[in-house]
Amino acid sequence: MATAGGSGSGDPDMALVGELLEEIQRHAPAIQARKLLTEHYISVGWLDAALENAKELKKLAPRGDKEVEEFMDTLTKKPEPPAPAATLVPTPKKPGRIGLPASPRPPLKRKPVASAVQLPGNLDSTRQDLAIGYKAMRDKAKGLLVDMLHLQALQKKSGVPQSKNTVKVQAIVDGQPAGSAVKTHAPSSARSAARSIQANPDTALNVTIVDLEDTLAWLREPHGKPSGATDDAIRDTLVKRVRALESALPEEFKHHPEVALMHIEHEYLERNYANDETMLGDEVKDIPRENFWVTEDNYVWDMEELAQAITANSGVMRNPLSRQLFTPKDVRGIVSHAAGKQLAALQVQQHEMSKGVRPDTIDHLDKLGKVLLEDQSADQLASRQAIDEFMAYCATLPELEQKAIDGLRCPAKDTHTGQAYDFTIGEAVRDAKGNRVCFHKTGDFIKQAAVHLRQNRGAPPDPDKCAVM
């Protein structure tokens, strides 16, 4: 590692600085990228910038990180006073042979003593100039970062190879010349990684992703040379790493390794999904990491789009593309995501609606469903009369119960096709009244809705049950 005493004064590699700043911005806290940036600043003599980054690293990195401690020791170490000029001690003359005088020697020339570097008495102006220069450098780096982001997005869409400066970056980490071979470091133990995750609760997911990224890099190039491992073999090893992390983490952190693996598979292992576009037509590869989500049916989502679709469907947890209900595990993941937290309130609202339907109304639903299913007459007069009677009964109900019947979406599937029904009780009855849906299909739905309401009365709200609402 470069030291402050041996730091250079060359120009920084702005392309490298831009890539590191991008890594820090997109994958915070990006501990490794911050270390690289600090070392690069030291190597070009920008010690104030290096010290600022080292202080940030001290806050973000796990306690006892040796590299961070070396940075702080190097950058905060006071310069040693110049050594005093050495006095010339004459060398004693060697005596000649016995009885003979010593041979004459040429006079000894004194070497000029280099004077110590004199620093200006007032360093305020120098510090100010350095601060102004550092700010200007950061402004230029920000502009460069924006340009690089746009360029990488265009390269990604066009299938053009992107920047390959990772070798140079890793060489700086190892203190090697930029063109030398790079050796990756073996990942830390699962328990050590688990401690780092717990020590950073606000950025636990990002810390977990970095751990899996380091593991992936080690599996591909364990000693600076390609290992030849296939993506399937690498994925199997990463799954084992995830299971080890889950076993070492407490309950509130256990979901992070699996979510991190979801991102690693998307960004590094080119996993195939059931869909290659979002609901709004954007490519899957363009979904930002913070919005990226994959459900158990292998559909990939932009969580903002999915939350809007579920909200428009009154909070029913159903896949908008396949029309199948999400699993309980998917529901818990969706409502815990930052973009889907408001959906939890809709789930509670649906549960409260189901509790607001009285047993007498459920009995009327049972009766209606039975008539609609058993009526085989040509004119279906019995079905029409049953629908009219039910609608007249609903008109006598309290306003809150009428809203529940109109807004509640009960879990039900067509017993013949298996396709999920996607309407409320009120919508189903009105559609049957207007001949938009056949009576038998309406009866099938009404019967299942009555069973659901009777089972759900008085039951507490449960995420597993919300999955089928």
Number of C-alpha atoms within 10 A of each C-alpha: 16 18 17 21 12 11 17 15 12 10 11 15 11 14 15 18 22 23 22 22 21 21 17 17 12 14 17 17 21 22 20 18 22 23 22 21 25 23 25 24 25 27 23 19 22 23 22 17 18 25 19 12 21 25 13 15 24 17 10 18 22 18 12 9 11 10 14 23 15 14 26 18 13 18 19 12 11 8 8 6 7 9 8 9 10 7 7 8 6 7 7 6 10 8 10 10 9 7 6 8 9 12 10 7 7 5 6 8 6 7 7 6 10 7 10 11 7 6 7 9 6 8 10 10 10 11 12 11 12 16 14 12 13 15 13 12 14 16 12 13 20 16 12 18 21 13 13 17 14 11 13 16 14 13 14 14 11 9 9 10 9 12 12 8 13 13 16 17 20 20 20 23 20 17 12 14 11 15 10 15 16 23 18 21 15 14 17 12 11 19 15 13 20 25 14 19 24 16 16 16 13 10 15 20 20 20 28 23 22 20 22 23 18 17 21 21 19 19 24 18 18 17 15 16 12 12 12 10 12 11 17 10 12 17 18 11 15 21 16 12 19 23 15 16 26 20 14 17 20 12 9 9 17 17 16 21 27 18 17 21 20 17 18 20 15 19 12 11 15 11 12 12 14 9 14 15 18 20 16 8 8 12 13 17 16 14 17 12 14 14 15 18 23 19 17 10 14 13 18 23 21 23 22 15 16 23 22 14 18 18 16 10 15 19 24 27 29 23 17 15 10 12 13 17 19 23 21 17 13 20 24 18 17 23 18 14 18 12 18 21 15 15 23 18 12 18 23 17 18 23 26 17 22 26 19 18 21 14 14 9 18 19 13 17 22 18 17 23 26 18 21 25 17 13 17 13 9 6 9 13 11 15 25 16 13 18 20 15 13 16 15 11 12 17 10 10 14 9 10 12 19 18 15 22 20 17 19 26 26 26 25 23 17 14 12 8 7 10 13 17 19 17 21 21 21 19 17 23 24 17 16 20 17 10 10 10 14 14 25 19 19 23 26 20 26 28 20 19 24 23 16 17 23 16 11 15 17 13 11 12 15 12 19 14 17 23 20 19 22
